[in-house]
Structures are given as structure tokens and as C-alpha cells.
Amino acid sequence: MTKLSVNINKIATLRNSRGGDVPNVVQFAKDVQRFGAQGVTIHPRPDERHIRYQDARDLVPIVHAEYNIEGNPITKFVDLVLETKPTQVTLVPDSVDAITSNAGWDTLKNKDFLVEVISEFKRNNIRTSIFIDPDMKQIEGAKETGTDRIELYTEAFAHEYGLGNTKAIKPYSDCAVVANKLGLGINAGHDLSLDNIKFFKENIEGLLEVSIGHALISESLYLGIENVIQMYLHRLS
């Protein structure tokens, strides 16, 4: 079964909008695990506009499922990951002012940098994943960095699928075949939702984990977080 990791950035955004501690990020992480999520994802950014670096520390004793920390491996982020030692670190090439992740790594141009960073994480027994576009050359380049997994950037699929274009899955399914042959684990994330997750999962061989935040939290406003998590688990089973 593909694991569901719930990205809780939006909960931190809501908390920060009032300057207090409601909703409480730590309690929400406890709850999503209690409701069946197999992982918790956070994506701290340098300006800490949603998840704060202290949140990452506070979650360490709380997350008993998969703990995934995403981000651009600037020095501050690398230090945080080495301190908290999550299950997995997902490397994302965010610019400082990015509203949300909007591109995968160029694993060919950034090979030396990625090799260095990934080696440090692996020395500390932290599983690594690289956020990547569905491009076979980039998948092959990812293998050369020493990463354990890739995370397929799924915004293009989600957009086209929403327009009725089911053929948009092909670059992703093709890349999954290559990744499996190369021995790379496959994760996926960005704009996956209750509407498209079942189709995506059925067409991606060896999909290990999906990280879902914005859609899942938005859907929960109408349907309730416990119910929505169960609906995702059902579609992923």
C-alpha cells in the first residue's frame, strides 16, 4: 500500500495568522496519525511564514510514523535536519520568495552539490528524496547523486487531469518504470487530491508514498479531517 504523509504547513499558516497557538501544530500531527496517516510532512522555509524551525523540533517526540522534512538545503535547513533526524529529508529547489514549490531539481547541473548534501544526510542515517520533474534524464541524473528516492512533482499531471486529459499520466508512469529499474524509490506530491489520487496511484508502479497538504486540508473543511484521511487511505489501498 502507498503511504499517506499529511503535510501540515497549512495548519501552521492558520495558526500564524492570529499570532497565537490555535490550531496547535503538534496536536494536529498527533491527530492525523491517530486517524490513520502513515506520515507527517513539514516544509519549513527561511522566513518561517508557516512551519517554524521550532515546530520541527517540537514534532520529533510526537511523530511515531514517517517524519518527512522538505526544503531547500541551505545551511540553516541542513543543520535543522541533522539536529532533528527525521525519517526522510526531501530536497526541494525553492527560491526564497516561492509561494509554493514550482520546479524540480536539475540533477545534471546540480550533481556535485546534491552528492555532497545527500552524502551528509546518509552518513546520519536519514533517508533522502529529491523533488523532480517527470523527465527521464533527470531521473537518471538523480541516481548518480546517491539519493534513496525521488519525489515526482505532480502539478502538471493534476492540472491536466482536472481538464479531462488522462494522458497526462504518461510521463509519470514512464519515469516510474525507469526509477524502478534504477532501484530508486518513488514518492509523489503537489496538487494531488481526492479527485485524482486513485488514478495516479493505479498508474504509477511502485509508488511508495504521497505527501498531500493543501488539497487534503481544504477538503477537510467540508468533510472533516478524520473522514478525509480515511478516504485517501481507501483510494490508495
Rosetta blueprint (number, residue, H / E / L):
1 M L
2 T L
3 K E
4 L E
5 S E
6 V E
7 N E
8 I L
9 N H
10 K H
11 I H
12 A H
13 T H
14 L H
15 R H
16 N H
17 S L
18 R L
19 G L
20 G L
21 D L
22 V L
23 P L
24 N L
25 V H
26 V H
27 Q H
28 F H
29 A H
30 K H
31 D H
32 V H
33 Q H
34 R H
35 F L
36 G L
37 A L
38 Q L
39 G E
40 V E
41 T E
42 I E
43 H L
44 P L
45 R L
46 P L
47 D L
48 E L
49 R L
50 H L
51 I L
52 R L
53 Y H
54 Q H
55 D H
56 A H
57 R H
58 D H
59 L L
60 V L
61 P L
62 I L
63 V L
64 H L
65 A L
66 E E
67 Y E
68 N E
69 I E
70 E E
71 G E
72 N L
73 P L
74 I L
75 T H
76 K H
77 F H
78 V H
79 D H
80 L H
81 V H
82 L H
83 E H
84 T H
85 K L
86 P L
87 T L
88 Q E
89 V E
90 T E
91 L E
92 V L
93 P L
94 D L
95 S L
96 V L
97 D L
98 A L
99 I L
100 T L
101 S L
102 N L
103 A L
104 G L
105 W L
106 D L
107 T L
108 L L
109 K L
110 N L
111 K H
112 D H
113 F H
114 L H
115 V H
116 E H
117 V H
118 I H
119 S H
120 E H
121 F H
122 K H
123 R H
124 N L
125 N L
126 I L
127 R E
128 T E
129 S E
130 I E
131 F E
132 I E
133 D L
134 P L
135 D L
136 M H
137 K H
138 Q H
139 I H
140 E H
141 G H
142 A H
143 K H
144 E H
145 T H
146 G L
147 T L
148 D L
149 R E
150 I E
151 E E
152 L E
153 Y E
154 T L
155 E H
156 A H
157 F H
158 A H
159 H H
160 E H
161 Y H
162 G H
163 L L
164 G L
165 N L
166 T H
167 K H
168 A H
169 I H
170 K H
171 P H
172 Y H
173 S H
174 D H
175 C H
176 A H
177 V H
178 V H
179 A H
180 N H
181 K H
182 L H
183 G L
184 L L
185 G E
186 I E
187 N E
188 A E
189 G E
190 H L
191 D L
192 L L
193 S L
194 L L
195 D L
196 N L
197 I H
198 K H
199 F H
200 F H
201 K H
202 E H
203 N H
204 I L
205 E L
206 G L
207 L E
208 L E
209 E E
210 V E
211 S E
212 I E
213 G L
214 H H
215 A H
216 L H
217 I H
218 S H
219 E H
220 S H
221 L H
222 Y H
223 L H
224 G L
225 I H
226 E H
227 N H
228 V H
229 I H
230 Q H
231 M H
232 Y H
233 L H
234 H H
235 R H
236 L H
237 S L
